[in-house]
Amino acid sequence: MRFVDEAVIIVRSGKGGDGCVSFRREKYIPRGGPDGGDGGKGGDVYFQADDKLLTLYDFRHKRVYEAGNGRPGMGKQRFGRGGDDLVVRVPPGTMIHELLENDERLLADLVNDGQQILLARGGMGGKGNSHFKSSTMRAPRFAQPGQEGHELKLRLELKVIADAGLLGLPNAGKSTLISRISAAKPKIGSYPFTTLTPNLGVLEDDQGARMVIADIPGLIEGAHEGQGLGHRFLKHVERTRFLVHILSVEEIDPDQPMDGFELLNRELLRYSPELGKKEQILVINKIDLADKEQLDRIKKNLPEGTSETHYISALNGTGVQGLVQSIWNKYYQFLLRE
């Protein structure tokens, strides 16, 4: 399934059914009077978060969503049937914007599974002619038409929800790491932008607690300006509690080891000040490609007060268990704050 995180659709609630013009005509009742029933209400349009969905891909194929129309009223004061409601299911993390003539406004942000919102109310059914009889109007020959439904043009935007985000330059080894610590099976290769969509992995501890970790792709220098794939995917970092920032030892200057980390940190800060403030666990990967002298120089030249740093090889598993434990510790720290 392709990962799609934006789509534009049109939704329409149902039209109310027309009221009925009818007169009671039965044997031995010469002046039965008006007995037209009311039309049924048009169906409403709801949006609901469903954690079985991971992408907005289906909305690229179907662009118009309509609730059912109400049925017209009938004689003998019978009401028309109401139109069927429409429930549009979207992945958790979907933001729903209404597109206006020269602007847009946020209508809903569906974060939790099952969260539901009414976005377009169906039109009311029209009143039958039985409502309009009076002492001066014994035989009204008109009824009320049903109200029109509402039409909205919407932009759906998905921001992946995860507890931790894996952040790093292309080929830092994020996909290899997420495949080792979870059941996720991302595409892995040695060329830039192997990962083209966010990959989600689930970690589970001995007590059965679950944590979602996301591999955020496409971040390079200039990402906040749209370089590489970063501008498209930086928004997914916003939904994470904290970041696991990975750098390959091949990309590190042993005398200035923080330069590589600061490169992406600047991109986060330029995209959003809030992103720049997120807590991080620093990871230096592919230590199997470095010698002891190189690693010692890196450790020696890390500034005092640097965030927690782990030295791992995602390929052969060195140091991975300690990193996973640190990720769990950080996760529980955030739960205690909430």
C-alpha positions in Angstrom: 0.0 0.0 0.0 1.3 3.4 -0.9 1.8 6.0 1.9 -0.3 9.1 1.1 -0.4 11.8 3.7 -2.6 14.5 2.0 -5.8 14.4 0.0 -8.5 16.8 -1.1 -12.1 15.6 -1.1 -15.7 16.9 -1.3 -18.3 15.7 1.2 -22.1 16.3 0.9 -24.7 15.7 3.5 -28.1 14.4 2.4 -31.0 16.6 1.2 -34.2 16.5 3.3 -37.2 14.9 1.7 -40.1 17.1 0.5 -43.3 17.3 2.5 -46.3 15.7 0.9 -49.5 17.4 -0.4 -52.3 14.9 0.2 -56.0 14.9 1.3 -57.8 12.2 3.2 -60.4 10.6 0.9 -62.3 7.8 2.5 -65.9 6.6 2.1 -68.3 8.4 4.4 -65.8 11.0 5.3 -66.5 13.8 2.8 -64.2 16.4 4.3 -61.3 14.4 5.4 -58.9 17.4 5.2 -55.1 17.5 4.5 -53.0 14.5 5.6 -49.6 15.0 3.9 -46.7 13.7 5.9 -43.3 15.2 6.5 -40.2 14.4 4.5 -37.3 12.5 6.1 -34.1 14.2 7.3 -31.0 14.0 5.1 -28.1 11.9 6.3 -25.2 13.5 8.3 -21.5 13.2 7.4 -19.2 12.1 10.2 -15.4 11.5 10.3 -14.0 8.9 12.6 -10.4 7.9 13.4 -9.7 4.2 12.8 -6.4 2.7 13.9 -6.7 0.0 11.2 -5.9 2.7 8.6 -2.3 3.9 8.1 -2.6 6.2 5.1 -4.9 8.4 3.1 -4.3 6.4 -0.1 -8.0 5.5 -0.7 -8.9 9.2 -0.8 -6.8 9.6 -4.0 -9.2 7.2 -5.8 -12.5 8.4 -4.5 -12.9 12.2 -4.1 -16.6 12.7 -3.5 -18.5 11.3 -0.4 -22.2 11.7 0.0 -24.7 10.8 2.7 -28.2 9.5 1.8 -31.1 11.8 0.9 -34.3 11.8 3.0 -37.4 10.3 1.3 -40.5 12.5 0.7 -43.5 12.3 3.0 -46.6 10.4 2.0 -50.4 10.6 2.5 -52.1 9.5 5.7 -49.5 11.6 7.6 -46.7 9.0 6.9 -43.2 10.4 7.4 -40.5 9.8 4.8 -37.5 7.7 5.8 -34.4 9.6 6.9 -31.3 9.4 4.7 -28.5 7.1 5.8 -25.6 8.8 7.7 -22.1 8.5 6.2 -19.1 7.8 8.4 -15.8 8.5 6.7 -13.0 6.6 8.4 -9.5 8.1 8.5 -6.2 7.2 10.2 -5.5 8.6 13.7 -3.5 11.8 13.3 -5.7 13.2 10.5 -6.2 16.9 10.5 -9.3 18.1 8.5 -9.2 21.5 7.0 -12.1 23.2 5.2 -10.9 24.9 2.0 -12.4 28.4 1.6 -12.2 30.7 -1.3 -8.8 32.2 -0.3 -8.0 30.5 2.9 -8.6 27.3 4.9 -9.6 26.6 8.5 -9.0 23.6 10.7 -12.3 21.8 11.6 -10.9 18.8 13.4 -7.8 16.9 14.5 -8.6 13.3 15.1 -5.9 11.8 17.2 -7.4 8.9 19.1 -8.9 5.7 17.7 -12.7 5.9 17.6 -12.7 9.7 18.0 -15.6 11.0 15.9 -16.9 14.4 14.7 -20.0 15.6 12.9 -18.9 17.8 10.0 -21.9 18.2 7.7 -25.5 18.0 9.1 -28.2 16.7 6.7 -31.0 19.0 5.6 -34.3 18.9 7.5 -37.3 17.3 5.9 -40.1 19.5 4.6 -43.4 19.7 6.4 -46.5 18.1 4.8 -49.6 20.1 4.1 -51.3 18.8 7.2 -49.2 21.4 9.2 -50.7 24.3 7.3 -54.4 23.8 7.8 -56.2 26.5 9.8 -59.6 27.9 10.3 -59.1 30.1 7.3 -57.2 27.6 5.2 -59.1 24.3 5.2 -57.4 22.7 2.2 -53.8 23.9 1.8 -52.4 22.7 -1.6 -48.8 23.2 -0.8 -46.1 21.6 1.4 -42.6 22.6 2.4 -39.6 21.4 0.4 -36.8 19.6 2.1 -33.7 21.6 3.0 -30.6 21.2 0.9 -27.6 19.3 2.5 -24.2 20.9 3.1 -21.2 20.6 0.8 -17.7 21.0 2.1 -14.4 20.9 0.2 -11.9 19.4 2.6 -8.1 19.0 2.7 -7.1 15.9 4.8 -3.6 16.0 6.2 -2.1 13.0 8.1 0.6 13.5 10.7 1.9 10.2 11.9 1.4 9.6 15.6 4.4 7.9 17.3 6.0 7.9 20.7 9.5 8.2 19.4 10.9 9.4 16.1 14.0 8.1 14.4 15.8 11.0 12.9 18.9 11.0 10.8 20.6 11.7 7.5 20.1 9.3 4.6 22.0 6.0 5.1 22.4 6.6 8.9 21.0 3.1 9.5 17.5 4.1 10.8 15.7 1.4 8.7 18.2 -1.3 9.8 17.7 -0.3 13.4 13.8 -0.3 13.3 13.9 -3.7 11.6 16.1 -5.1 14.4 14.1 -3.8 17.4 10.6 -4.3 16.0 8.6 -6.4 13.5 8.7 -3.6 10.9 10.2 -4.7 7.5 11.3 -1.4 5.8 13.2 -1.3 2.5 16.9 -1.2 3.2 19.6 0.0 0.7 22.8 1.9 0.4 21.6 4.7 -1.8 20.1 8.1 -0.8 16.4 8.1 0.1 16.0 4.4 0.4 13.1 5.1 2.8 10.4 7.1 0.9 7.6 6.9 3.5 7.5 6.9 7.3 7.9 3.3 8.7 6.2 2.5 12.0 7.5 -0.1 14.3 6.0 -1.3 17.6 8.2 -2.1 20.7 6.8 -4.3 23.5 8.3 -4.7 26.9 8.1 -7.6 29.4 5.0 -6.2 31.0 3.1 -6.0 27.7 3.4 -2.2 27.3 3.6 -1.0 23.7 5.4 1.9 22.2 5.3 3.1 18.6 8.5 4.3 16.9 8.6 6.0 13.5 11.4 6.1 11.0 11.2 9.6 9.5 12.7 9.7 6.0 14.3 12.2 3.7 15.9 14.7 6.0 19.0 16.5 4.7 20.4 20.0 5.0 17.9 22.5 3.6 14.9 20.1 4.5 12.9 23.0 5.9 13.1 24.7 2.5 12.0 21.6 0.7 15.3 20.1 -0.1 15.3 16.3 -0.5 12.1 14.8 0.9 12.3 16.6 4.2 9.7 19.3 3.9 7.1 16.7 3.2 8.0 14.6 6.2 9.1 17.1 8.8 5.5 17.5 9.9 5.5 13.9 11.1 8.1 14.7 13.6 5.7 17.0 15.4 3.5 14.2 16.7 6.4 12.4 18.5 7.2 12.7 22.2 11.0 12.6 21.7 13.6 11.9 19.1 16.2 9.2 18.6 18.8 11.1 16.5 21.1 8.7 14.6 24.3 9.5 12.8 26.7 7.1 11.0 30.2 7.0 12.3 31.3 7.5 8.7 29.7 10.9 8.7 31.4 12.1 11.9 34.5 14.3 12.2 36.1 12.8 15.4 37.4 16.3 16.3 33.9 17.9 15.8 31.5 15.1 16.5 28.4 17.3 17.1 28.5 18.9 13.7 26.4 16.2 12.1 23.8 16.2 14.8 23.6 20.0 14.8 23.0 20.0 11.0 19.6 18.4 11.4 18.8 20.1 14.6 19.1 23.4 12.8 16.6 22.1 10.2 14.1 21.2 12.9 14.5 24.6 14.5 13.9 26.5 11.3 10.9 24.4 10.5 9.3 24.8 13.9 10.8 26.2 17.2 8.8 23.5 19.0 10.6 20.7 17.1 14.0 22.2 18.0 13.1 21.8 21.7 12.2 18.1 21.6 14.3 15.9 23.8 16.8 13.6 22.0 18.7 10.4 22.5 21.9 10.6 20.4 23.1 7.5 18.6 26.3 6.9 16.7 25.7 3.9 14.4 27.9 1.6 12.3 30.7 1.4 14.9 31.7 -1.9 13.3 33.3 0.4 10.6 35.4 2.4 13.1 38.5 1.5 15.1 39.0 2.1 18.8 41.1 5.2 18.3 38.4 6.9 16.2 35.7 6.1 18.8 37.9 7.3 21.6 38.4 10.6 19.9 34.7 11.0 19.3 33.9 10.3 23.0 36.7 12.7 24.1 35.5 15.6 21.9 31.8 15.4 22.8 31.0 18.6 24.7 30.0 18.4 28.3 26.3 18.3 28.9 25.7 16.5 25.6 22.5 14.4 25.5 22.7 10.7 26.3 24.8 9.1 23.6 24.8 5.5 22.5 27.4 3.7 20.3 25.8 0.9 18.3 26.0 -1.3 15.3 22.4 -1.9 14.1 23.8 -4.4 11.6 25.3 -6.8 14.1 23.4 -5.7 17.3 26.2 -4.2 19.3 24.9 -1.8 21.9 21.3 -2.1 20.6 19.8 -3.6 23.8 21.2 -0.7 25.8 19.7 1.8 23.4 16.3 0.1 23.6 16.3 0.3 27.3 17.1 4.0 27.2 14.2 4.5 24.8 11.9 2.8 27.2 13.2 4.9 30.1 12.6 8.1 28.2 9.1 6.9 27.2 8.2 6.2 30.8 9.5 9.6 31.9 7.1 11.2 29.5 4.2 9.1 30.7 4.9 10.2 34.3 4.8 13.8 33.2 1.4 13.5 31.5 
